[in-house]
Amino acid sequence: MLSWSSRYFTLRWLVVYGYLLIILVTTPYLPLLIRWASSRWQAGSISGFVVGVEIFLGALLLFLAGGVFFFNRKKFSSFIIIIGGLLTSAILFYLIIPNPYELTHLPEYAILSILILQALKEKKGKGKEKLSDTYIYFGSGAVTGALGAVDEIYQGLLPLRYFTWYDILLNVIGGLLGLTIFWGVNRK
């Protein structure tokens, strides 16, 4: 049996912790960044900046999905269908929701769910039992959703941020989106 410290301090878990640290450290400063950008650029430029951040996060997600795809070329049609569906959904969300900047939650938590999934899949040492795929996907979704809720509670405690149930929903949807991408590309 692996001890807690050896199971949750592997390289994959350290990547998860680093990603979470980036989220938690940058969260208090996002309103200040937007205020700073507002004092320097016109509103259209700020929108362009935020869209650029969203595109970067989306590109990072595509890079992760592409990396999985690279190692499983037989899944080309599944990969194209899922990515096309995601892009179409993102465009529809962007046109429908009142604050399209909220879409940054989707790729942010999609990436987190994939990182957690990969960490849970890690098997150390000879004779160690492999966790079932159902447990791994459910566990990753549950941990991602819980972390999304904790992130929103944390924002509610900050002076320039606020708590919303809508953002928790977007965090959960983003996590499920990442798991869906991973499952669609990796399924047998």
Secondary structure by P-SEA (a helix, b strand, c coil): cccaaaaaacaaaaaaaaaaaaaaaacccaaaaaaaaaacccaaaaaaaaaaaaaaaaaaaaaaaaaaaaacccaaaaaaaaaaaaaaaaaaaaacccccccaaaaaaaaaaaaaaaaaaacccccccccccaaaaaaaaaaaaaaaaaaaaaaaaacccbbbbaaaaaaaaaaaaaaaaaaaaaccc
